Amino acid sequence: MTTIPRWLRKNLFRSVGDGITTVVVGSVLLYLLYRFLRYVFVTGRWQIVETNLYLYLTGVWPEDELWRLVIAILVLAAGAGVAAGYYARLRAEEAGDGDAAPDPRYRLLDSLSRLWPLIGLVVILLVATTTIGPLLLVVASIAAVLGGRVVGGLLPRSGGRFLAWGLPLVVLVLIRFLAQGYNWNSWGGLLLNLVLAAISITLCFPLGLLLALGRRSSFPIVRGISTSYIELFRGVPLIGLLLMANVALGFFIPGDLAPGDVVRAIVVFTLFTAAYVAEIVRGGLQSVPLGQVEAGRALGLSPVAVTRRIVLPQALRNVIPALVGQFISLFKDTTLAGAAMGFIDLLKAAEASTQQRDFLGQGLIVEALVFVSIVFWAGSYTMSKESQELETRLGVGT
């Protein structure tokens, strides 16, 4: 077993040059960490975040309709628990010990290693609140996740198809449920960013998959249309498309027929990201050896069956890092909707809060932007860690 002194000598102090580099870089990092912690706990003026926390998270959502948000959060927590319990049981069965439950301590440590940014963000939000309501919501959400894991562990193996179709449908139903309480064209804060990202990611993946297959099609018309679409949207800046959807669409469609602002933003994010997803998937398709395609045809499989059963599973497995990276980029790009279409998303809410009478002219934009950065970093980091976990399970790169 490698001891700490041996590890330090092997990795940080192997030579004189390595030792000097370690000392210099370590000193700089410690100084930066000291300045950061001092800013967070001593010099930072976080009253602007505490006062506007409701605005940052939900925009101007009516307080008398908050019960809808609570129900939506609990349902999503239960759904996440069901999915986690189902796939945990499948992994245990595939490992040959379906009757043996995984060590709870290992599961807890594994979850903490992947979700600690989100957990830390929740703790920060709870500290910033002044009522007991958010704490009760967190406790209820944890209970919903645990209950969902129990239910997921009881689902049959065929339940995977139900989850694949059921969870997106539940999300759409919840959005409809929330929109009945408050028109979603007036949504704002982090809630709007999450909704834009979730719906756009759900829609752009199948569209990008079809475009990638279309670009490799043997039919010239299908290949030409797919290639033209991909090159067109990859050559236009996203902010330009959002501005066109907000301003120029009214010149081509009558006002009473034009979709709402949120629908326009979702369509733009979906169409734009699908072009990049198509190129990512196309790279994965090209990584599959041609011999496997020929072997599938030799076995009598149709071209559709070869693509669905042999090519696509390997291609998508190979491009998981790039796909998740594109989805993370989409999550962060949702802030452009606030700049181009006037939404009061999380970033715009942070900027607007500095113009309030109590905080005007105090230079608190730094604190507001730091909070926004922490929120987006926590979400992006969690998506990245979940991607790495999926890569490990599927053996990507091995």
Protein Blocks (a to p, Z undefined) as FASTA:
>chain_A
ZZfklmmmmmmmmbmklmmmmmmmmmmmmmmmmmmmmmmmmmpccklmmmmmmmmmnopa
cfklmmmmmmmmmmmmmmmmmmmmmmmmmmmmmnopambccdfklmmmmmmmmmmmmmmm
mmmmmmmpcbfklmmmmmmmmmmmmmmmmmmmmpcfklmmmmmmmmmmmmmmmmmmmmmm
ocfklggcjllmmmmmmmmmmmmmmmmmmmmmmmmpcbfklmmmmmmmmmmmmmpcfklm
mmmmmmmmmmmpcfklpccfklmmmmmmmmmmmmmmmmmmmmmmmmpcfklmmmmmmnop
afklmmmmmmmmmmmmmmmmmmmmmmmmmmmmmmmmmmmnopacfklmmmmmmmpmklgo
nlpmmmmmmmmmmmmmmmmmmmmmmmmmmmmmnopoZZ
